[in-house]
């Protein structure tokens, strides 16, 4: 029996390559008649980063900045996705494939794994980052760790050189 895919969790940072990666999630959703739940994770600061920022700006300023970033992301996400769909999927059936638009705060890997469970996802779609930092070389990227820990299949989409830096406008 072939596996069924009815719920796709698409994880994005809403960067310039998001449209390319999303096309994969959307194509799969159309082929499988699945729903896509979109997750944007705002990663917190490390304790060292937090101490440094709070040392310069104070605790309340940092909290306000983080809350403002969350609110802006939650507000911006639907507009950015709609702009993308309008330009890339003018057939209008895209609305029938979109489920929840979620913004979460925390460590990306933990949030993705939690949302796999809460949405009942059958598949996760994430983008591969071509630039790898020294830290990622040592501990692994989120996508790599996700493929090791996730209970469902993970599609890691590498963006080809000619497709990089596509943009989504805030319309």
Backbone as ProteinMPNN parsed JSONL, in Angstrom:
{"seq_chain_A": "XXXXXXXXXXXXXXXXXXXXXXXXXXXXXXXXXXXXXXXXXXXXXXXXXXXXXXXXXXXXXXXXXXXXXXXXXXXXXXXXXXXXXXXXXXXXXXXXXXXXXXXXXXXXXXXXXXXXXXXXXXXXXXXXXXXXXXXXXXXXXXXXXXXXXXXXXXXXXXXXXXXXXXXXXXX", "coords_chain_A": {"N_chain_A": [[0.835, -1.184, 0.0], [0.549, 2.176, -0.852], [1.981, 5.099, 0.702], [-0.011, 7.671, 2.216], [-0.46, 11.142, 1.8], [-1.815, 13.658, 3.408], [-1.584, 15.873, 4.963], [0.647, 18.475, 4.995], [3.463, 19.909, 6.448], [4.838, 22.907, 6.027], [7.782, 24.561, 6.479], [9.131, 27.703, 7.009], [11.318, 30.545, 6.741], [10.576, 32.785, 5.564], [12.301, 33.867, 3.714], [14.243, 35.013, 0.854], [14.296, 32.778, -0.831], [12.053, 31.35, -0.327], [9.723, 31.181, -2.069], [10.51, 29.312, -4.069], [10.945, 26.935, -2.619], [8.43, 26.623, -1.529], [6.925, 26.042, -3.79], [7.381, 23.344, -4.185], [6.085, 22.176, -1.962], [3.494, 22.978, -2.548], [3.036, 21.779, -5.053], [3.12, 19.081, -4.336], [0.946, 19.053, -2.586], [-1.149, 19.564, -4.35], [-0.986, 17.286, -6.013], [-1.511, 15.243, -4.184], [-3.865, 15.962, -3.067], [-3.75, 17.378, -0.633], [-3.507, 19.266, 2.478], [-1.763, 22.209, 3.377], [0.057, 23.252, 6.091], [1.515, 26.128, 7.303], [4.508, 27.018, 8.836], [6.251, 29.363, 10.677], [9.109, 30.054, 12.418], [10.289, 31.948, 15.067], [13.343, 32.276, 16.214], [14.774, 32.243, 19.439], [17.138, 34.202, 21.348], [20.469, 33.176, 22.194], [21.664, 32.468, 25.543], [24.007, 33.98, 25.922], [23.867, 35.904, 23.848], [21.488, 37.177, 24.598], [22.237, 38.286, 27.113], [24.182, 40.095, 26.259], [22.694, 41.869, 24.606], [20.748, 42.767, 26.428], [22.443, 44.029, 28.209], [23.133, 46.328, 26.832], [20.667, 47.448, 26.109], [18.687, 46.903, 27.997], [16.345, 44.822, 29.795], [13.526, 45.113, 29.374], [13.354, 46.449, 26.92], [14.399, 44.545, 25.116], [12.473, 42.499, 25.354], [10.262, 43.842, 24.308], [11.101, 44.248, 21.654], [11.259, 41.595, 20.728], [8.568, 40.763, 21.025], [7.371, 42.566, 19.236], [8.561, 41.73, 16.828], [7.44, 39.166, 16.585], [4.704, 39.815, 16.32], [4.752, 41.319, 13.949], [5.675, 39.372, 12.153], [3.583, 37.502, 12.245], [1.556, 39.06, 11.177], [2.583, 39.696, 8.662], [3.013, 37.259, 7.325], [0.568, 36.009, 6.144], [0.02, 37.941, 4.119], [2.341, 37.942, 2.549], [2.356, 35.311, 1.612], [-0.05, 35.262, 0.189], [0.526, 37.131, -1.842], [2.524, 35.741, -3.163], [1.09, 33.448, -4.047], [-0.811, 34.614, -5.724], [0.79, 35.499, -7.798], [2.106, 33.172, -8.624], [0.282, 31.046, -8.702], [-2.205, 31.464, -10.282], [-4.579, 30.168, -10.759], [-6.326, 30.033, -8.678], [-7.135, 27.83, -7.111], [-5.434, 27.385, -5.062], [-6.152, 28.247, -2.524], [-7.7, 26.237, -1.436], [-5.868, 24.421, -0.596], [-4.478, 25.41, 1.542], [-3.904, 25.362, 4.953], [-3.53, 26.011, 8.293], [-1.821, 29.036, 9.267], [0.996, 29.5, 10.991], [2.832, 31.042, 13.615], [5.592, 30.662, 15.617], [7.57, 30.739, 18.626], [10.844, 29.944, 19.595], [13.218, 27.22, 19.668], [14.021, 26.17, 16.459], [14.055, 23.421, 15.57], [12.786, 22.056, 17.71], [10.269, 23.323, 17.709], [9.316, 22.667, 15.159], [9.135, 19.86, 15.324], [7.208, 19.668, 17.364], [5.021, 20.837, 16.06], [4.644, 19.07, 13.972], [3.427, 16.995, 15.311], [1.142, 18.316, 16.446], [-0.282, 19.157, 14.195], [-0.676, 16.854, 12.854], [0.884, 16.126, 10.72], [1.877, 14.511, 7.684], [4.071, 14.774, 6.167], [7.0, 16.779, 5.988], [8.159, 19.832, 4.687], [11.037, 21.557, 3.967], [13.511, 24.103, 3.37], [16.85, 23.811, 2.084], [19.813, 25.166, 3.296], [22.401, 26.794, 1.653], [24.648, 28.092, 2.562], [26.801, 27.332, 5.082], [27.435, 27.656, 8.448], [30.2, 27.684, 10.804], [29.293, 26.642, 13.216], [27.046, 25.159, 12.364], [28.383, 23.247, 10.89], [29.591, 21.802, 12.915], [27.462, 21.0, 14.711], [25.363, 20.439, 13.024], [22.797, 21.236, 10.635], [19.464, 22.617, 10.994], [17.703, 21.369, 9.198], [19.077, 18.976, 8.66], [19.199, 17.787, 11.224], [16.497, 17.547, 11.637], [15.741, 15.621, 9.749], [16.835, 13.428, 10.971], [15.444, 13.181, 13.402], [12.694, 13.415, 13.048], [9.434, 11.952, 12.956], [8.049, 11.574, 10.654], [8.401, 11.553, 7.033], [10.792, 13.84, 5.595], [11.094, 16.389, 3.314], [13.755, 17.902, 1.966], [14.455, 20.721, 0.344], [16.655, 21.733, -2.011], [17.734, 24.76, -3.281], [18.282, 25.548, -6.551], [21.093, 27.15, -8.129], [20.368, 29.05, -10.181], [17.811, 29.718, -9.387], [17.831, 31.048, -7.017], [17.298, 33.69, -4.61], [14.784, 34.719, -5.315], [12.031, 36.889, -4.872], [9.488, 37.853, -2.511], [6.9, 40.084, -2.32], [5.539, 42.399, 0.067], [3.102, 43.354, -0.603]], "CA_chain_A": [[0.0, 0.0, 0.0], [1.312, 3.422, -0.937], [1.698, 6.038, 1.787], [-0.886, 8.793, 1.876], [-0.056, 12.446, 2.307], [-2.997, 14.525, 3.496], [-1.21, 17.087, 5.679], [2.045, 18.851, 4.795], [3.94, 21.024, 7.259], [5.851, 23.666, 5.293], [8.495, 25.41, 7.425], [9.772, 28.771, 6.26], [11.793, 31.76, 7.398], [10.081, 33.838, 4.67], [13.445, 34.469, 3.048], [14.117, 35.21, -0.591], [14.14, 31.513, -1.551], [10.806, 30.706, 0.113], [8.816, 30.798, -3.154], [10.955, 28.101, -4.742], [10.709, 25.804, -1.727], [6.99, 26.449, -1.387], [6.393, 25.401, -5.004], [7.421, 21.9, -3.961], [4.996, 21.829, -1.046], [2.229, 23.203, -3.255], [2.897, 20.738, -6.081], [2.767, 17.847, -3.635], [-0.423, 19.202, -2.069], [-2.065, 19.394, -5.476], [-0.956, 15.879, -6.449], [-2.037, 14.351, -3.137], [-5.061, 16.58, -2.498], [-3.381, 17.576, 0.767], [-3.528, 20.612, 3.049], [-0.45, 22.688, 3.801], [0.133, 24.135, 7.258], [2.745, 26.906, 7.166], [5.093, 27.337, 10.135], [7.369, 30.312, 10.728], [9.638, 30.023, 13.777], [11.175, 33.018, 15.501], [14.279, 31.663, 17.161], [15.205, 33.113, 20.528], [18.566, 34.473, 21.479], [21.199, 32.331, 23.13], [21.877, 33.213, 26.792], [25.082, 34.966, 25.746], [23.333, 36.993, 23.03], [20.507, 37.888, 25.422], [22.964, 39.083, 28.1], [24.837, 41.199, 25.563], [21.679, 42.838, 24.183], [20.16, 43.373, 27.625], [23.452, 44.915, 28.779], [23.103, 47.586, 26.104], [19.349, 48.052, 25.951], [17.794, 46.614, 29.11], [15.469, 43.66, 29.618], [12.202, 45.452, 28.825], [13.513, 46.79, 25.506], [14.558, 43.302, 24.383], [11.168, 41.837, 25.318], [9.413, 44.588, 23.375], [11.577, 43.974, 20.3], [10.859, 40.228, 20.383], [7.111, 40.763, 20.851], [7.078, 43.288, 18.004], [8.961, 40.863, 15.716], [6.421, 38.121, 16.478], [3.47, 40.408, 15.804], [4.972, 41.671, 12.546], [5.759, 38.13, 11.382], [2.223, 36.948, 12.159], [0.786, 39.923, 10.279], [3.193, 39.687, 7.339], [2.973, 35.945, 6.704], [-0.54, 35.809, 5.196], [0.142, 38.861, 2.985], [3.427, 37.477, 1.688], [1.924, 34.094, 0.935], [-1.082, 35.614, -0.792], [1.208, 37.753, -2.978], [3.184, 34.67, -3.892], [0.091, 32.627, -4.726], [-1.428, 35.383, -6.801], [1.697, 35.56, -8.942], [2.552, 31.85, -9.029], [-0.817, 30.083, -8.854], [-3.384, 32.288, -10.556], [-5.775, 29.353, -10.968], [-7.164, 30.255, -7.508], [-7.428, 26.666, -6.276], [-4.455, 27.305, -3.993], [-6.801, 28.473, -1.226], [-8.226, 24.975, -0.918], [-4.764, 23.606, -0.084], [-3.809, 26.068, 2.667], [-4.492, 25.168, 6.269], [-3.169, 27.005, 9.288], [-0.588, 29.816, 9.167], [1.411, 29.52, 12.391], [4.076, 31.682, 14.004], [5.982, 30.143, 16.924], [8.848, 31.229, 19.137], [11.627, 28.902, 20.246], [14.226, 26.574, 18.821], [13.346, 25.722, 15.236], [13.87, 21.974, 15.547], [11.761, 21.689, 18.695], [8.968, 23.819, 17.259], [8.876, 21.878, 13.999], [8.72, 18.541, 15.811], [5.936, 19.856, 18.077], [3.968, 21.126, 15.093], [4.372, 17.826, 13.245], [2.449, 16.283, 16.139], [-0.124, 19.052, 16.633], [-1.017, 19.257, 12.93], [-0.852, 15.52, 12.277], [1.55, 16.154, 9.408], [2.371, 13.279, 7.068], [5.291, 15.139, 5.458], [7.536, 18.107, 6.293], [8.932, 20.412, 3.593], [11.924, 22.632, 4.414], [14.562, 24.465, 2.421], [18.245, 23.561, 2.469], [20.627, 26.38, 3.222], [23.678, 26.485, 1.015], [25.763, 28.616, 3.342], [26.859, 26.618, 6.346], [28.334, 28.29, 9.402], [31.064, 26.761, 11.543], [28.454, 25.974, 14.207], [26.265, 24.15, 11.655], [29.295, 22.171, 10.528], [29.844, 21.005, 14.114], [26.265, 20.382, 15.296], [24.401, 20.08, 11.988], [21.757, 22.22, 10.368], [18.123, 22.241, 11.43], [17.16, 20.392, 8.243], [19.743, 17.691, 8.866], [18.742, 17.216, 12.493], [15.089, 17.218, 11.461], [15.653, 14.335, 9.05], [17.221, 12.376, 11.915], [14.56, 13.086, 14.562], [11.27, 13.524, 12.714], [8.752, 10.659, 12.809], [7.491, 11.51, 9.303], [9.398, 11.926, 6.026], [11.142, 15.253, 5.451], [11.612, 16.763, 2.008], [14.661, 19.039, 2.066], [14.528, 21.255, -1.018], [17.831, 22.559, -2.333], [17.389, 25.764, -4.284], [19.352, 25.624, -7.554], [21.763, 28.451, -8.282], [19.589, 29.962, -11.03], [16.527, 30.026, -8.773], [18.027, 31.71, -5.735], [17.004, 35.111, -4.401], [13.482, 35.177, -5.761], [11.506, 37.673, -3.761], [8.054, 37.976, -2.286], [6.644, 41.429, -1.824], [4.553, 42.481, 1.135], [1.854, 43.78, -1.208]], "C_chain_A": [[0.883, 1.252, 0.0], [0.982, 4.332, 0.243], [0.769, 7.149, 1.305], [-0.349, 10.064, 2.523], [-1.286, 13.334, 2.256], [-2.677, 15.853, 4.181], [0.288, 17.308, 5.523], [2.359, 20.02, 5.717], [5.085, 21.675, 6.488], [6.472, 24.658, 6.264], [9.303, 26.438, 6.647], [10.292, 29.862, 7.184], [11.406, 32.981, 6.565], [11.218, 34.575, 3.983], [13.245, 34.546, 1.551], [13.929, 33.925, -1.386], [12.852, 30.775, -1.188], [9.875, 30.337, -1.047], [9.219, 29.496, -3.845], [10.642, 26.861, -3.901], [9.204, 25.544, -1.612], [6.377, 25.784, -2.622], [6.384, 23.885, -4.862], [6.284, 21.452, -3.044], [3.657, 21.936, -1.756], [1.988, 22.133, -4.319], [2.497, 19.413, -5.443], [1.338, 17.901, -3.104], [-1.443, 19.007, -3.184], [-2.134, 17.935, -5.916], [-1.654, 14.951, -5.456], [-3.368, 14.827, -2.563], [-4.882, 16.777, -0.989], [-3.533, 19.035, 1.172], [-2.128, 20.951, 3.529], [-0.635, 23.591, 5.01], [1.497, 24.813, 7.185], [3.234, 27.296, 8.555], [6.293, 28.258, 9.956], [7.837, 30.346, 12.178], [10.572, 31.206, 14.0], [12.078, 32.414, 16.561], [14.706, 32.685, 18.196], [16.706, 33.321, 20.509], [19.197, 33.444, 22.413], [21.377, 33.127, 24.422], [22.96, 34.288, 26.664], [24.596, 36.17, 24.933], [22.364, 37.844, 23.847], [21.21, 38.801, 26.428], [23.614, 40.297, 27.452], [23.818, 42.281, 25.183], [21.073, 43.539, 25.386], [21.138, 44.331, 28.297], [23.444, 46.287, 28.123], [21.732, 48.254, 26.148], [18.397, 47.842, 27.117], [16.819, 45.497, 28.763], [14.149, 44.024, 28.949], [12.283, 45.803, 27.345], [13.622, 45.529, 24.666], [13.219, 42.578, 24.267], [10.234, 42.515, 24.329], [9.81, 44.31, 21.93], [11.133, 42.586, 19.855], [9.354, 40.154, 20.147], [6.711, 41.459, 19.556], [7.432, 42.431, 16.783], [7.941, 39.753, 15.505], [5.146, 38.662, 15.849], [3.613, 40.751, 14.321], [5.027, 40.428, 11.669], [4.365, 37.534, 11.191], [1.361, 37.752, 11.199], [1.272, 39.804, 8.836], [3.008, 38.354, 6.606], [1.802, 35.755, 5.741], [-0.43, 36.7, 3.952], [1.223, 38.393, 2.011], [3.025, 36.23, 0.925], [0.875, 34.393, -0.125], [-0.447, 36.246, -2.028], [1.903, 36.693, -3.829], [2.177, 33.856, -4.693], [-0.532, 33.352, -5.906], [-0.523, 35.429, -8.028], [2.051, 34.176, -9.488], [1.427, 30.858, -9.322], [-2.123, 30.823, -9.133], [-4.671, 31.484, -10.761], [-6.73, 29.386, -9.775], [-7.458, 29.023, -6.669], [-6.451, 26.529, -5.111], [-5.094, 27.477, -2.625], [-7.314, 27.175, -0.612], [-7.135, 24.079, -0.335], [-4.069, 24.216, 1.13], [-4.601, 25.845, 3.941], [-4.128, 26.331, 7.166], [-1.879, 27.737, 8.924], [-0.144, 30.065, 10.606], [2.744, 30.229, 12.57], [4.383, 31.195, 15.417], [7.33, 30.726, 17.326], [9.56, 30.08, 19.842], [12.687, 28.368, 19.314], [13.508, 25.927, 17.65], [13.064, 24.223, 15.252], [12.755, 21.543, 16.496], [10.374, 22.116, 18.239], [8.436, 23.01, 16.083], [8.372, 20.515, 14.455], [7.387, 18.624, 16.566], [4.789, 20.058, 17.096], [3.676, 19.94, 14.171], [3.283, 17.07, 13.997], [1.111, 17.012, 16.178], [-0.939, 19.172, 15.349], [-1.32, 17.894, 12.333], [-0.21, 15.407, 10.906], [2.025, 14.773, 8.976], [3.723, 13.503, 6.401], [5.693, 16.54, 5.881], [8.339, 18.568, 5.086], [9.718, 21.599, 4.144], [12.931, 22.926, 3.312], [15.926, 24.117, 2.978], [18.998, 24.869, 2.334], [21.976, 26.027, 2.642], [24.859, 27.029, 1.795], [25.72, 27.972, 4.719], [27.876, 27.304, 7.245], [29.2, 27.238, 10.075], [30.244, 25.981, 12.568], [27.634, 24.876, 13.539], [27.142, 22.971, 11.231], [29.511, 21.243, 11.717], [28.583, 20.288, 14.585], [25.21, 20.015, 14.266], [23.326, 21.136, 11.825], [20.419, 21.724, 10.897], [17.547, 21.188, 10.494], [17.78, 19.024, 8.448], [19.262, 17.028, 10.143], [17.275, 16.813, 12.407], [14.936, 15.868, 10.765], [16.009, 13.175, 9.968], [16.169, 12.139, 12.988], [13.07, 13.019, 14.238], [10.658, 12.14, 12.48], [8.142, 10.488, 11.425], [8.573, 11.889, 8.3], [9.579, 13.446, 5.925], [11.693, 15.455, 4.043], [12.449, 18.028, 2.191], [14.921, 19.517, 0.647], [15.759, 22.14, -1.15], [17.428, 23.503, -3.446], [18.539, 25.869, -5.278], [19.872, 27.053, -7.721], [20.918, 29.445, -9.078], [18.257, 30.379, -10.448], [16.64, 30.792, -7.462], [17.639, 33.178, -5.793], [15.766, 35.596, -5.123], [12.868, 35.933, -4.602], [9.991, 37.608, -3.707], [7.847, 39.386, -1.773], [5.569, 41.386, -0.763], [3.228, 43.05, 0.662], [0.979, 44.644, -0.446]], "O_chain_A": [[1.84, 1.352, 0.767], [-0.149, 4.344, 0.729], [0.772, 7.512, 0.129], [0.149, 10.048, 3.648], [-1.741, 13.714, 1.177], [-3.397, 16.837, 4.011], [1.095, 16.447, 5.87], [1.617, 21.001, 5.766], [6.153, 21.087, 6.316], [5.771, 25.506, 6.816], [10.062, 26.092, 5.742], [9.764, 30.071, 8.276], [11.865, 34.09, 6.84], [11.112, 35.769, 3.703], [12.185, 34.181, 1.041], [13.446, 33.976, -2.517], [12.6, 29.684, -1.699], [9.282, 29.26, -1.013], [8.363, 28.672, -4.168], [10.136, 25.864, -4.415], [8.761, 24.395, -1.598], [5.405, 25.039, -2.5], [5.479, 23.218, -5.363], [5.605, 20.464, -3.324], [2.786, 21.083, -1.584], [0.87, 21.64, -4.469], [1.63, 18.707, -5.96], [0.609, 16.911, -3.166], [-2.474, 18.364, -2.987], [-3.219, 17.409, -6.163], [-2.31, 13.988, -5.853], [-3.935, 14.183, -1.68], [-5.736, 16.399, -0.188], [-3.669, 19.921, 0.327], [-1.401, 20.09, 4.024], [-1.384, 24.567, 4.965], [2.518, 24.145, 7.024], [2.474, 27.838, 9.357], [7.216, 27.973, 9.193], [7.046, 30.637, 13.075], [11.51, 31.437, 13.237], [11.636, 32.085, 17.662], [14.967, 33.845, 17.875], [17.435, 32.687, 19.746], [18.538, 32.912, 23.307], [21.253, 34.351, 24.401], [22.838, 35.373, 27.233], [24.877, 37.315, 25.285], [22.409, 39.073, 23.799], [20.827, 39.961, 26.583], [23.605, 41.392, 28.015], [24.054, 43.467, 25.411], [20.899, 44.757, 25.377], [20.724, 45.328, 28.888], [23.716, 47.294, 28.776], [21.638, 49.48, 26.216], [17.39, 48.543, 27.215], [16.509, 45.259, 27.595], [13.699, 43.315, 28.049], [11.365, 45.484, 26.589], [13.002, 45.444, 23.606], [12.871, 42.094, 23.19], [9.501, 41.849, 23.599], [8.942, 44.153, 21.071], [10.678, 42.416, 18.724], [8.91, 39.548, 19.172], [5.812, 40.996, 18.854], [6.681, 42.409, 15.808], [7.609, 39.43, 14.365], [4.576, 38.042, 14.952], [2.702, 40.502, 13.531], [4.486, 40.424, 10.564], [4.015, 37.11, 10.09], [0.529, 37.191, 10.486], [0.471, 39.811, 7.902], [2.863, 38.339, 5.384], [2.033, 35.364, 4.597], [-0.753, 36.259, 2.849], [1.037, 38.444, 0.795], [3.315, 36.1, -0.265], [0.918, 33.831, -1.219], [-0.841, 35.928, -3.151], [1.87, 36.747, -5.058], [2.383, 33.602, -5.88], [-0.751, 32.761, -6.963], [-1.002, 35.402, -9.161], [2.273, 34.026, -10.689], [1.61, 29.93, -10.109], [-3.038, 30.808, -8.31], [-5.743, 32.069, -10.921], [-7.826, 28.829, -9.848], [-8.001, 29.172, -5.574], [-6.62, 25.653, -4.263], [-4.612, 26.898, -1.651], [-7.354, 27.041, 0.611], [-7.433, 23.094, 0.341], [-3.162, 23.601, 1.691], [-5.803, 26.103, 4.002], [-4.385, 27.49, 6.841], [-0.961, 27.151, 8.35], [-0.829, 30.761, 11.356], [3.67, 30.043, 11.781], [3.542, 31.299, 16.31], [8.122, 31.148, 16.483], [8.942, 29.331, 20.599], [13.013, 28.984, 18.299], [12.514, 25.223, 17.827], [11.94, 23.805, 14.974], [11.885, 20.756, 16.123], [9.414, 21.357, 18.367], [7.245, 22.704, 16.019], [7.31, 20.064, 14.025], [6.536, 17.746, 16.42], [3.704, 19.508, 17.285], [2.569, 19.827, 13.646], [2.334, 16.568, 13.394], [0.064, 16.4, 15.968], [-2.164, 19.277, 15.408], [-2.128, 17.784, 11.41], [-0.697, 14.683, 10.037], [2.506, 13.978, 9.783], [4.44, 12.548, 6.102], [4.836, 17.394, 6.108], [9.11, 17.794, 4.52], [9.144, 22.528, 4.713], [13.17, 22.098, 2.434], [16.136, 24.125, 4.191], [18.828, 25.593, 1.353], [22.623, 25.077, 3.082], [25.961, 26.488, 1.704], [24.719, 28.063, 5.43], [29.027, 27.509, 6.86], [28.959, 26.039, 9.931], [30.475, 24.788, 12.768], [27.529, 23.775, 14.078], [26.686, 21.828, 11.218], [29.604, 20.027, 11.545], [28.624, 19.084, 14.836], [24.242, 19.335, 14.607], [22.988, 21.845, 12.773], [20.267, 20.543, 11.21], [16.96, 20.21, 10.957], [17.077, 18.014, 8.413], [18.95, 15.838, 10.147], [16.86, 15.841, 13.037], [14.092, 15.061, 11.154], [15.536, 12.057, 9.765], [16.009, 11.008, 13.446], [12.272, 12.605, 15.08], [11.287, 11.268, 11.881], [7.756, 9.379, 11.054], [9.574, 12.493, 8.685], [8.645, 14.218, 6.142], [12.636, 14.78, 3.63], [11.924, 19.089, 2.527], [15.531, 18.809, -0.155], [15.879, 23.166, -0.481], [16.843, 23.082, -4.444], [19.652, 26.236, -4.9], [19.158, 28.025, -7.477], [20.778, 30.593, -8.657], [17.627, 31.305, -10.959], [15.622, 31.145, -6.866], [17.647, 33.814, -6.847], [15.695, 36.763, -5.509], [13.17, 35.632, -3.447], [9.314, 37.35, -4.703], [8.561, 39.829, -0.873], [4.78, 40.444, -0.702], [2.311, 43.211, 1.468], [-0.088, 45.024, -0.929]]}, "name": "protein", "num_of_chains": 1, "seq": "XXXXXXXXXXXXXXXXXXXXXXXXXXXXXXXXXXXXXXXXXXXXXXXXXXXXXXXXXXXXXXXXXXXXXXXXXXXXXXXXXXXXXXXXXXXXXXXXXXXXXXXXXXXXXXXXXXXXXXXXXXXXXXXXXXXXXXXXXXXXXXXXXXXXXXXXXXXXXXXXXXXXXXXXXXX"}
